[in-house]
Amino acid sequence: LDEAVSGTWIELQQGSYEQNGPFVIKDKHGTAAYPIRVTAAKSGKAVMTGNSYVHIENSSYIEVSGLHFRNGIGDETGNQTLIERGLENRSLTGVHPGVQLQNSSHISILGNTFALDETGQPYRFKADKRSVWCLVNIKGSCRYGENSYDPSGEVYSGSTPYEDDKLLTDNGTNRHYIRVEGTSSHNRIAYNDIGPKKGFGAVVIYDGEGHSGQSISQYDVIEYNHFHDIGPRVSNGLEAIRLGLSSLSLSSGYVTIQHNLFDGLNGEDEIISVKSSDNVIRYNTVRNSYGGIVSRHGNRNRFYGNFILGDGKTAGLSGFRIYGNDHQIYNNYMEGLTDKIIRLDGGTHDGGPEGGTNPTVRWGGENEQTAVLNSLPEEERTELLRGHWRQYNVQIYHNTIVNVGNNTPAFTLGGRTYQPVGTKIYNNLIFSHAGTMFNETEAMMKAPAPERPKYKGNKVEGIAPVSNNPVVGGAIRKEDLKLVRGTDGLIRLSVYSPAIDAAISPLLALDDMDGQMRYAPDVGADEYSPGRSITNQPLTTVDVGPQALMK
């Protein structure tokens, strides 16, 4: 690696690769035509183990492909190779990733398997109203204790969250499988198999320059990955992808997350957690997974063409939860979900409608305070950015929500201190026998007319009440939508559906969930287009991961 130059191809033969610290690629630069490649001779047979992982820093046009990451959490000797290269400050003792990118661009992490050895990673949960710390995969390791693991503490011999799903992990060491940090751009994370993961910490993270910085990696693409076997559930901190940090949330990422399969996850409320601005989350498939896709911080993110599928029974299967300004949610197909499918539940903080990088922020309700964000010390600024920011001008259109379960609303609007402003809900199609289709809090109902949501062109069917707000319920009429189950298993419009050609401007998508063009747009995610080719459909395991790359 130290001798690699543009065009170098390093082929790893079958076997295990281990040293005291990561394999470091530093200050190495390939080109688009002649990248530096580190690849397995046979996919999945070159295995990273022990204290090893891959660290790439200040480099470009590097490809890491076909490897199998089975490395451990890292002991006190696991930073030797970093020290030798003057990178001791990058040490990650106890939380070794599989791959770490630092200040690097045009890096491809391609067709790898990430199934890291989590043995020994500490995690915490509550039992008998006391905190308990255990070590993953080590029997008899559990000890009572509050803030960290103490091997000499009082022994706990009861069940853990891995044995009893009523127990919930609430803390632990944050270990991530893939870390993208520093000032980076144009990286690609694709066709990887990612899981299992049960230890604390989001799986893929984009931390940029950290809480004191101003940017995250830009123009990256995360695609065709298979995320699976993530859990059991934690209270917070086991996202499949965390795109940004609260302190970086007003910075633009321009990252695209597309064509990924999230299959049977049970990690936390946020499967994809977006904490930055100007990103695209599209064409992903979520199957029977706890949580949903969340724009937790940031502005101007777009979410479209996603398939979110549940069984209609399991609690906690959600669609979208949104905070911030000017987001667009359209052309998404959601079936069998059970928890507040599209939720804009107001904000604890109000950053105003402009969506800039230095807003005047209000918070505190009756005892309201205000501050210009960037005039504050770093710690206070970060604390404000950690709040739930009020939603302005969110557009939700051309979505299909069918077979709602668990008595949950399709739309939930309002809550917290500051209510959503200017929400537009156009041309959505809902079939529900459970919950309320459009649910508004009392505060949302009482919002001034210019701030209230606008409902236009939506079509609904089912025994569920249209809305708890009589004004909304009286304006949206139930009708027989004449829906059919297609040969692909999705609920679609029949030739007789009144939703055909019924969409109302100005919020009209150019194509539909299948990738088919809309000419006289229909209501919902599906445009009735018999016989036309489909370019986007729900993903299965054959479409993602290393085996899909080799097709």
C-alpha positions in Angstrom: 0.0 0.0 0.0 2.8 2.4 0.8 4.2 1.9 -2.7 1.0 2.1 -4.6 0.7 4.6 -7.5 -2.0 5.4 -10.0 -3.1 2.1 -11.7 -1.7 -0.2 -9.0 -3.9 -3.3 -8.6 -3.4 -5.2 -5.2 -5.2 -8.5 -5.3 -5.6 -10.3 -2.0 -5.7 -14.0 -2.1 -8.0 -16.2 0.0 -7.1 -16.0 3.7 -7.1 -13.8 6.8 -5.4 -10.4 7.0 -4.5 -9.0 10.4 -2.1 -6.6 12.0 -2.0 -4.3 15.0 -4.0 -1.5 13.5 -5.6 -0.6 10.2 -4.2 -1.1 6.7 -3.5 2.6 6.0 -3.9 4.2 2.6 -2.6 7.8 3.0 -1.7 10.5 0.5 -2.3 8.1 -2.4 -4.0 9.3 -5.6 -5.2 7.3 -8.6 -7.1 8.8 -11.5 -10.5 8.1 -12.9 -8.9 6.0 -15.7 -6.3 4.4 -13.4 -7.6 4.0 -9.9 -5.6 2.3 -7.1 -7.5 -1.0 -6.5 -7.4 -3.2 -3.4 -9.5 -6.2 -4.2 -10.1 -9.8 -3.3 -9.0 -12.4 -5.8 -12.3 -14.2 -5.0 -15.1 -12.1 -3.6 -15.6 -12.6 0.1 -12.6 -14.8 0.6 -10.1 -12.2 1.8 -11.0 -11.6 5.4 -10.1 -8.7 7.6 -9.8 -10.0 11.2 -8.5 -9.0 14.6 -7.2 -5.5 15.1 -7.3 -4.7 11.4 -9.5 -2.5 9.2 -9.0 -0.1 6.3 -8.2 3.5 6.9 -8.1 5.9 3.9 -6.9 9.4 4.4 -6.1 12.3 2.1 -6.4 10.1 -0.9 -8.5 9.9 -4.1 -9.6 7.4 -6.8 -9.1 4.3 -4.5 -11.3 1.2 -4.8 -11.7 -1.3 -2.0 -13.7 -4.3 -3.3 -14.7 -7.9 -2.5 -13.4 -8.0 1.0 -15.0 -9.6 4.0 -14.7 -7.5 7.2 -14.8 -9.7 10.3 -12.5 -7.6 12.4 -13.0 -7.1 16.1 -13.6 -4.0 18.2 -9.9 -3.2 18.6 -7.7 -3.4 21.7 -5.0 -1.1 23.1 -2.5 -2.3 20.5 -4.8 -1.7 17.6 -3.4 1.7 16.6 0.2 0.7 16.0 0.0 1.3 12.2 -1.6 4.7 12.8 1.2 5.7 15.2 3.8 4.7 12.7 2.3 7.1 10.2 1.8 10.0 12.6 -2.0 9.4 12.8 -2.3 8.5 16.5 -5.1 11.1 16.8 -7.2 8.8 14.5 -7.1 5.9 17.0 -10.5 4.2 17.6 -9.7 1.8 20.4 -12.7 -0.4 21.2 -14.8 0.9 18.2 -12.8 -0.2 15.1 -14.9 0.2 12.0 -14.6 -1.9 8.8 -13.7 1.2 6.7 -12.9 4.7 7.6 -12.6 7.5 5.0 -10.9 10.7 6.2 -10.6 13.8 3.9 -10.8 11.6 0.8 -12.7 11.8 -2.5 -13.6 9.5 -5.4 -13.3 6.4 -3.1 -15.3 3.3 -4.0 -16.3 0.8 -1.3 -17.7 -1.8 -3.6 -19.0 -5.3 -3.2 -17.7 -6.0 0.3 -19.3 -7.9 3.2 -19.5 -6.1 6.6 -20.2 -8.6 9.3 -17.8 -7.3 12.0 -17.0 -9.3 15.2 -18.8 -7.4 18.0 -17.5 -9.5 20.8 -16.6 -7.4 23.8 -18.5 -4.2 22.8 -20.1 -2.7 25.9 -23.9 -1.9 26.0 -26.3 -0.7 28.7 -29.9 -1.3 29.5 -32.3 -1.0 32.5 -33.4 -3.9 34.6 -35.1 -3.8 37.9 -34.9 0.0 37.7 -31.1 -0.2 37.7 -28.6 0.3 34.9 -26.8 -2.8 33.7 -23.7 -3.0 31.4 -22.8 -6.1 29.5 -20.2 -7.1 26.8 -21.6 -8.4 23.5 -21.3 -12.2 23.1 -19.5 -12.7 26.4 -21.6 -14.8 28.8 -21.4 -13.8 32.5 -20.1 -10.3 31.7 -23.0 -8.3 32.9 -22.5 -5.8 35.8 -24.6 -3.2 37.5 -23.3 0.3 36.8 -24.4 3.7 35.6 -21.9 5.4 33.3 -19.5 2.7 32.0 -18.7 -0.9 32.1 -16.9 -2.0 35.3 -15.7 -5.6 35.4 -15.4 -5.5 39.2 -19.0 -4.3 39.7 -21.9 -6.2 41.1 -22.9 -9.2 38.9 -26.2 -9.1 37.1 -27.4 -12.6 36.0 -30.8 -11.8 34.5 -31.8 -11.5 30.8 -30.4 -9.1 28.3 -32.1 -7.3 25.4 -30.7 -10.0 23.1 -32.9 -12.5 25.1 -35.9 -10.4 26.1 -37.4 -8.0 23.7 -39.0 -6.0 26.6 -35.5 -4.8 27.6 -34.1 -1.9 25.6 -30.5 -0.9 25.1 -30.1 2.8 25.9 -26.3 3.4 25.8 -23.0 1.8 24.8 -19.8 2.5 22.9 -20.6 3.9 19.5 -19.1 1.6 16.9 -19.8 2.2 13.2 -19.1 -0.2 10.3 -18.4 2.5 7.7 -17.3 6.1 8.7 -17.1 9.0 6.2 -15.4 12.0 7.8 -13.6 15.2 7.1 -13.8 17.2 3.9 -14.6 14.6 1.2 -16.6 14.3 -2.0 -17.8 12.0 -4.8 -17.4 8.7 -2.9 -19.5 5.6 -3.7 -20.6 3.0 -1.2 -22.3 0.3 -3.3 -23.2 -3.4 -3.6 -22.2 -4.2 0.0 -23.7 -6.7 2.3 -24.1 -5.0 5.7 -25.1 -7.0 8.7 -25.6 -8.4 11.2 -25.1 -5.6 13.7 -26.4 -5.6 17.3 -23.9 -3.4 19.1 -24.6 0.2 19.8 -23.9 2.8 17.1 -25.2 3.7 13.7 -24.1 1.4 10.9 -22.9 4.0 8.2 -22.2 7.5 9.4 -21.4 10.8 7.7 -19.8 13.0 10.4 -18.0 15.5 8.1 -15.8 17.8 10.1 -17.6 17.0 13.4 -19.5 19.3 15.6 -17.0 22.1 15.2 -17.0 21.9 11.4 -19.1 23.3 8.6 -19.5 20.5 6.0 -20.1 16.8 5.3 -18.9 14.8 2.4 -20.6 16.0 -0.8 -22.0 14.4 -3.9 -21.5 10.8 -2.6 -23.7 8.0 -3.7 -24.9 5.1 -1.4 -26.6 2.5 -3.6 -27.5 -1.2 -4.1 -26.5 -2.2 -0.5 -28.3 -4.8 1.5 -28.8 -3.8 5.2 -30.1 -6.7 7.3 -30.2 -8.2 10.8 -29.7 -4.9 12.6 -31.0 -5.0 16.2 -32.4 -5.7 18.7 -33.9 -2.3 19.3 -32.2 0.5 21.1 -33.7 3.8 22.4 -31.5 5.8 20.0 -28.3 5.2 18.0 -28.7 2.2 15.7 -29.6 3.9 12.4 -28.7 2.0 9.2 -27.5 5.3 7.7 -26.9 8.6 9.6 -26.3 11.3 7.0 -24.8 14.2 8.9 -24.9 15.6 12.4 -27.2 18.1 14.1 -24.4 20.7 14.1 -23.8 20.2 10.3 -27.5 20.0 9.4 -27.7 23.4 7.6 -24.8 22.4 5.4 -25.5 20.9 1.9 -24.5 17.3 1.3 -26.0 16.6 -2.2 -25.7 13.0 -1.3 -27.9 10.4 -3.0 -29.1 7.3 -1.2 -30.8 5.0 -3.7 -31.6 1.4 -4.6 -30.8 0.1 -1.2 -32.7 -2.8 0.5 -33.4 -2.5 4.3 -34.7 -5.9 5.2 -36.2 -6.8 8.6 -34.4 -4.2 10.7 -35.2 -3.7 14.3 -32.8 -1.1 15.3 -34.5 2.2 16.2 -37.1 4.8 15.1 -34.8 6.1 12.3 -33.7 3.7 9.6 -32.3 6.5 7.5 -31.6 9.6 9.6 -30.9 12.7 7.4 -29.1 15.4 9.4 -28.0 17.6 6.5 -29.5 19.5 3.6 -30.1 19.1 -0.1 -29.9 15.3 -0.3 -31.9 12.8 -2.3 -33.3 9.6 -0.9 -35.0 7.6 -3.7 -35.8 4.2 -5.0 -35.0 2.4 -1.8 -37.0 -0.6 -0.5 -37.8 -1.1 3.2 -39.4 -4.4 4.2 -40.9 -5.2 7.6 -38.5 -2.9 9.4 -39.1 -1.0 12.6 -38.9 2.8 12.2 -39.0 4.9 9.1 -37.1 7.4 7.0 -36.5 10.6 8.9 -35.4 14.1 8.0 -34.3 14.8 11.5 -32.5 18.0 10.7 -31.8 20.1 7.6 -33.6 21.6 4.7 -34.6 20.9 1.0 -34.2 17.1 1.1 -36.2 15.0 -1.4 -37.7 11.6 -0.8 -39.3 9.9 -3.7 -39.8 6.5 -5.4 -39.3 4.5 -2.2 -41.3 1.3 -1.4 -42.0 0.9 2.3 -43.7 -2.4 3.0 -45.0 -3.9 6.2 -47.3 -6.7 7.4 -50.0 -4.4 8.8 -49.6 -6.0 12.2 -46.2 -5.5 13.7 -46.0 -2.3 15.7 -43.7 0.6 14.8 -43.5 0.3 11.0 -43.5 3.9 9.8 -43.0 5.9 6.6 -41.6 9.4 7.0 -41.0 11.8 9.8 -40.0 15.3 8.8 -38.4 18.5 10.3 -37.1 21.6 8.7 -37.9 23.5 5.5 -38.9 22.9 1.9 -38.7 19.1 1.8 -40.5 17.1 -0.9 -42.1 13.7 -0.3 -43.6 12.2 -3.5 -44.1 9.0 -5.5 -43.6 6.8 -2.5 -45.6 3.5 -2.1 -46.4 2.5 1.5 -48.4 -0.6 2.4 -49.1 -2.4 5.7 -47.5 0.3 7.9 -48.6 0.6 11.5 -47.2 3.9 13.0 -48.1 7.5 12.0 -47.1 6.9 8.4 -46.3 10.5 7.4 -45.6 12.7 10.4 -45.0 16.4 10.7 -45.4 16.8 14.5 -44.3 20.4 14.9 -41.1 21.8 16.4 -39.4 22.7 19.7 -37.5 25.4 17.8 -38.4 27.8 14.9 -35.6 28.6 12.5 -37.9 30.7 10.2 -38.9 30.0 6.6 -35.7 31.1 4.8 -33.7 27.9 5.2 -30.4 29.7 5.4 -27.2 28.8 7.3 -27.5 31.5 9.9 -31.1 31.9 10.9 -32.6 33.7 13.8 -33.9 30.9 16.0 -36.9 31.0 18.4 -37.5 28.6 21.2 -39.2 28.3 24.6 -42.9 28.9 23.8 -44.4 31.3 26.4 -41.0 32.1 27.7 -39.6 32.5 24.2 -36.0 33.3 23.5 -34.3 34.2 20.3 -30.8 34.2 19.0 -28.9 34.5 15.7 -27.5 31.0 15.4 -23.9 31.7 14.4 -23.5 34.4 17.0 -23.6 31.7 19.7 -20.7 29.8 21.2 -20.2 26.4 19.6 -21.8 24.4 22.4 -25.0 26.6 22.5 -25.2 26.6 18.8 -25.1 22.8 18.7 -27.7 22.5 21.4 -30.1 24.6 19.4 -29.5 22.6 16.3 -30.3 19.4 18.2 -33.9 20.5 18.6 -36.8 19.5 16.5 -37.1 22.4 14.1 -40.4 23.6 12.8 -41.5 22.6 9.4 -42.0 25.2 6.7 -43.4 24.6 3.2 -43.1 20.8 3.1 -44.7 19.3 -0.1 -46.3 15.9 0.1 -47.8 14.7 -3.1 -48.5 11.7 -5.4 -48.0 9.1 -2.6 -49.9 5.9 -2.2 -50.8 4.7 1.3 -52.7 1.4 1.5 -53.8 -1.2 4.0 -52.9 0.8 7.1 -52.7 -1.2 10.3 -52.7 -0.8 14.1 -55.3 2.0 14.1 -52.7 4.5 13.1 -53.2 7.8 11.1 -51.9 8.1 7.5 -51.0 11.7 8.1 -50.2 13.3 11.5 -49.9 17.1 11.6 -49.1 19.2 14.6 -47.6 18.9 18.0 -44.8 20.3 20.1 -44.5 24.1 20.5 -44.5 25.4 16.9 -46.9 24.0 14.3 -46.0 23.2 10.7 -46.5 26.1 8.3 -47.6 26.0 4.7 -47.7 22.2 4.3 -49.1 21.1 0.9 -50.8 17.7 0.7 -51.8 17.1 -2.9 -52.8 14.2 -5.0 -52.2 11.4 -2.5 -54.2 8.2 -2.6 -55.2 6.4 0.7 -57.0 3.2 1.3 -57.4 2.6 5.1 -59.7 0.8 7.5 -57.6 1.8 10.5 -57.0 5.1 12.3 -57.8 8.6 10.9 -56.5 9.4 7.5 -55.6 13.0 8.1 -55.1 13.7 11.8 -54.5 17.2 13.2 -53.7 18.2 16.7 -55.9 20.9 18.3 -53.1 23.4 17.9 -52.8 22.6 14.2 -56.5 23.1 13.8 -56.3 26.5 15.4 -53.3 27.7 13.3 -53.9 31.0 11.4 -55.4 30.3 7.9 -52.2 31.3 6.0 -50.2 28.8 8.0 -52.6 25.9 7.8 -52.0 22.8 5.5 -53.6 22.8 2.1 -55.3 19.6 1.0 -56.0 19.3 -2.8 -56.6 16.4 -5.1 -56.4 13.6 -2.5 -58.5 10.5 -3.0 -59.5 8.2 -0.2 -61.3 4.9 0.4 -62.0 2.8 3.5 -63.9 2.8 6.7 -61.3 4.9 8.5 -62.5 8.5 9.3 -61.2 11.0 6.8 -60.1 13.5 9.4 -60.7 14.5 13.0 -60.9 18.1 11.7 -64.5 18.6 10.4 -63.3 21.1 7.8 -60.9 18.7 6.3 -63.2 15.7 6.6 -66.0 17.6 4.9 -63.8 18.6 1.9 -62.5 15.2 1.0 -65.0 12.7 -0.2 -64.6 8.9 0.0 -65.2 7.0 -3.1 -64.6 3.6 -4.6 -61.1 3.9 -6.0 -61.4 0.6 -7.9 -57.9 -0.6 -7.0 -56.4 -3.9 -7.9 -53.5 -6.1 -6.8 -51.0 -6.2 -9.6 -49.0 -9.2 -10.7 -46.0 -7.7 -8.9 -47.9 -7.7 -5.6 -48.5 -4.0 -5.4 -51.9 -2.3 -5.2 -52.5 -0.3 -8.4 -55.2 1.6 -10.3 -57.5 -0.3 -12.4 -58.7 1.0 -15.8 -61.9 2.1 -14.0 -60.3 4.0 -11.2 -61.5 7.6 -10.7 -57.9 8.5 -9.7 -56.9 8.3 -13.4 -56.1 11.8 -14.9 -57.5 13.3 -11.7 -54.4 15.0 -10.2 -54.6 18.7 -9.5 -51.8 21.2 -10.2 -49.4 22.7 -9.3 -47.7 19.8 -7.5 -47.4 17.2 -10.2 -44.5 14.7 -10.5 -43.1 14.1 -14.0 -43.0 10.3 -13.6 -44.4 7.7 -11.2 -43.1 5.2 -8.7 -42.4 2.8 -11.6 -40.3 5.3 -13.5 -43.0 5.8 -16.1 -43.8 9.2 -17.5 -47.0 11.0 -16.4 -48.8 12.7 -19.2 -52.3 13.5 -17.7 -51.2 12.7 -14.1 -53.1 10.3 -11.9 -53.6 10.6 -8.2 -51.2 8.5 -6.1 -47.8 7.1 -6.7 -48.9 4.8 -9.6 -49.6 6.2 -13.1 -52.0 3.8 -14.9 -49.7 2.8 -17.8 -50.5 -0.8 -18.9 -47.9 -2.4 -21.1 -45.2 0.2 -20.5 -41.8 -0.9 -19.1 -41.1 -0.6 -15.4 -37.6 0.8 -14.4 -38.2 1.0 -10.6 -39.7 -1.7 -8.5 -39.4 -3.1 -5.0 -36.0 -4.6 -4.5 -35.2 -8.2 -3.3 -31.9 -9.7 -2.2 -31.0 -10.6 -5.7 -30.9 -6.9 -6.7 -28.4 -5.8 -4.0 -25.1 -6.7 -2.4 -22.0 -8.4 -3.8 -23.9 -11.1 -5.8 -25.8 -8.4 -7.7 -22.5 -6.7 -8.7 -21.3 -10.0 -10.2 -24.5 -10.6 -12.3 
